């Protein structure tokens, strides 16, 4: 089974609806990792054990995503490389 990483803060009803989807995916056997503001995300996890990468910083519409610290983290983090 594959593992998917999801930006829980992206979307109109985030993080509530994103977390609901992650819980449904986990119930179907999909391994999910959420990223975003851990404090906000944990409010909606309802005790479900889904890993959360705490990243409370936000990329705004005016930020350049190519030089964003979030993008750099995801590209360089060894935990996201497949061996």
PASEBA-1860 file (N, C-alpha, C; in nm, 3 decimals):
! residues 83
1> XXXXXXXX> 0.084/-0.118/0.000/0.000/0.000/0.000/0.088/0.124/0.000 ~ 0.043/0.224/-0.067/0.117/0.348/-0.078/0.091/0.440/0.041 ~ 0.184/0.531/0.061/0.167/0.635/0.161/0.151/0.767/0.087 ~ 0.054/0.847/0.131/0.037/0.978/0.070/0.058/1.086/0.176 ~ 0.117/1.197/0.134/0.135/1.312/0.221/0.039/1.420/0.172 ~ -0.035/1.479/0.266/-0.139/1.576/0.230/-0.117/1.705/0.306 ~ -0.126/1.817/0.235/-0.124/1.948/0.298/-0.263/1.970/0.356 ~ -0.275/1.956/0.487/-0.405/1.967/0.553/-0.457/2.110/0.559
9> XXXXXXXX> -0.372/2.206/0.527/-0.413/2.346/0.537/-0.461/2.402/0.404 ~ -0.451/2.325/0.298/-0.491/2.373/0.166/-0.636/2.339/0.136 ~ -0.712/2.436/0.095/-0.851/2.411/0.059/-0.945/2.506/0.130 ~ -1.066/2.515/0.078/-1.164/2.609/0.132/-1.209/2.576/0.273 ~ -1.219/2.450/0.307/-1.267/2.409/0.439/-1.158/2.342/0.521 ~ -1.036/2.381/0.497/-0.922/2.320/0.567/-0.911/2.376/0.707 ~ -0.860/2.301/0.801/-0.818/2.162/0.785/-0.929/2.059/0.809 ~ -1.048/2.102/0.852/-1.152/2.008/0.892/-1.185/1.906/0.783
17> XXXXXXXX> -1.217/1.950/0.664/-1.257/1.857/0.558/-1.140/1.773/0.509 ~ -1.021/1.829/0.509/-0.902/1.754/0.467/-0.876/1.640/0.565 ~ -0.887/1.669/0.693/-0.865/1.566/0.796/-0.973/1.458/0.787 ~ -1.097/1.497/0.762/-1.204/1.397/0.745/-1.169/1.301/0.631 ~ -1.119/1.356/0.521/-1.079/1.273/0.408/-0.963/1.182/0.442 ~ -0.868/1.234/0.520/-0.753/1.152/0.561/-0.799/1.036/0.650 ~ -0.895/1.062/0.737/-0.948/0.956/0.824/-1.018/0.850/0.740 ~ -1.097/0.892/0.643/-1.163/0.796/0.554/-1.062/0.713/0.476
25> XXXXXXXX> -0.957/0.778/0.427/-0.853/0.706/0.352/-0.785/0.603/0.442 ~ -0.755/0.641/0.566/-0.690/0.548/0.659/-0.780/0.428/0.686 ~ -0.910/0.452/0.699/-1.005/0.342/0.720/-1.008/0.246/0.602 ~ -0.970/0.295/0.484/-0.965/0.212/0.363/-0.828/0.147/0.344 ~ -0.736/0.170/0.439/-0.606/0.106/0.433/-0.495/0.190/0.374 ~ -0.521/0.315/0.344/-0.419/0.403/0.288/-0.341/0.467/0.402 ~ -0.209/0.464/0.394/-0.125/0.532/0.492/-0.120/0.679/0.456 ~ -0.152/0.765/0.552/-0.161/0.908/0.528/-0.069/0.982/0.625
33> XXXXXXXX> -0.002/1.083/0.576/0.075/1.177/0.658/0.018/1.315/0.628 ~ -0.018/1.387/0.732/-0.070/1.522/0.715/0.038/1.623/0.749 ~ 0.035/1.737/0.684/0.128/1.845/0.719/0.049/1.974/0.733 ~ 0.098/2.058/0.824/0.034/2.186/0.849/0.042/2.221/0.996 ~ -0.046/2.306/1.041/-0.049/2.350/1.180/-0.103/2.236/1.267 ~ -0.012/2.170/1.338/-0.047/2.050/1.415/-0.157/2.078/1.517 ~ -0.153/2.195/1.579/-0.254/2.229/1.679/-0.393/2.230/1.617 ~ -0.406/2.290/1.501/-0.536/2.294/1.433/-0.577/2.156/1.382
41> XXXXXXXX> -0.484/2.083/1.325/-0.514/1.951/1.269/-0.559/1.855/1.377 ~ -0.488/1.855/1.491/-0.522/1.763/1.599/-0.663/1.784/1.653 ~ -0.718/1.904/1.638/-0.856/1.929/1.681/-0.957/1.844/1.605 ~ -0.922/1.797/1.487/-1.015/1.723/1.403/-0.980/1.575/1.387 ~ -0.869/1.529/1.443/-0.828/1.389/1.425/-0.914/1.290/1.503 ~ -0.985/1.335/1.603/-1.078/1.249/1.679/-1.011/1.122/1.730 ~ -0.886/1.134/1.774/-0.815/1.019/1.830/-0.758/0.922/1.728 ~ -0.778/0.948/1.600/-0.724/0.861/1.494/-0.574/0.886/1.485
49> XXXXXXXX> -0.497/0.779/1.476/-0.351/0.789/1.474/-0.301/0.812/1.331 ~ -0.293/0.938/1.294/-0.236/0.979/1.165/-0.120/1.073/1.195 ~ 0.000/1.042/1.144/0.115/1.131/1.169/0.092/1.271/1.111 ~ 0.138/1.370/1.187/0.126/1.509/1.143/0.264/1.574/1.148 ~ 0.306/1.629/1.036/0.429/1.708/1.031/0.388/1.851/1.064 ~ 0.434/1.900/1.178/0.396/2.033/1.224/0.467/2.139/1.141 ~ 0.387/2.211/1.065/0.442/2.321/0.985/0.341/2.433/0.983 ~ 0.343/2.518/1.085/0.240/2.622/1.096/0.258/2.741/1.001
57> XXXXXXXX> 0.373/2.751/0.934/0.392/2.862/0.840/0.303/2.843/0.719 ~ 0.263/2.955/0.660/0.170/2.951/0.547/0.235/3.016/0.426 ~ 0.214/2.957/0.309/0.255/3.019/0.184/0.135/3.099/0.135 ~ 0.148/3.231/0.129/0.037/3.314/0.084/0.036/3.320/-0.069 ~ -0.068/3.379/-0.121/-0.081/3.392/-0.266/0.028/3.481/-0.326 ~ 0.089/3.567/-0.245/0.192/3.656/-0.295/0.333/3.601/-0.278 ~ 0.347/3.490/-0.204/0.479/3.429/-0.184/0.521/3.350/-0.308 ~ 0.652/3.346/-0.329/0.706/3.265/-0.438/0.723/3.122/-0.386
65> XXXXXXXX> 0.643/3.026/-0.433/0.650/2.890/-0.378/0.781/2.819/-0.408 ~ 0.855/2.864/-0.509/0.982/2.800/-0.544/1.085/2.819/-0.434 ~ 1.081/2.932/-0.365/1.179/2.959/-0.260/1.118/2.948/-0.121 ~ 0.997/2.895/-0.113/0.930/2.879/0.015/1.004/2.778/0.103 ~ 1.012/2.802/0.233/1.075/2.704/0.323/1.002/2.572/0.324 ~ 0.869/2.570/0.305/0.795/2.444/0.304/0.838/2.358/0.186 ~ 0.849/2.418/0.069/0.888/2.342/-0.049/1.029/2.289/-0.031 ~ 1.118/2.370/0.020/1.256/2.326/0.043/1.259/2.209/0.140
73> XXXXXXXX> 1.180/2.216/0.246/1.175/2.107/0.343/1.131/1.977/0.277 ~ 1.024/1.982/0.199/0.972/1.860/0.139/1.069/1.802/0.036 ~ 1.141/1.888/-0.034/1.235/1.839/-0.135/1.359/1.779/-0.069 ~ 1.408/1.841/0.036/1.535/1.800/0.095/1.519/1.700/0.209 ~ 1.402/1.684/0.263/1.385/1.596/0.378/1.410/1.451/0.340 ~ 1.504/1.384/0.409/1.532/1.244/0.377/1.413/1.152/0.406 ~ 1.322/1.194/0.493/1.208/1.109/0.524/1.110/1.101/0.407 ~ 1.125/1.187/0.308/1.036/1.183/0.193/1.105/1.124/0.070
81> XXX> 1.224/1.072/0.086/1.290/1.010/-0.028/1.262/0.861/-0.029 ~ 1.242/0.807/-0.145/1.213/0.665/-0.159/1.341/0.592/-0.193 ~ 1.368/0.485/-0.121/1.490/0.408/-0.148/1.459/0.281/-0.221
END
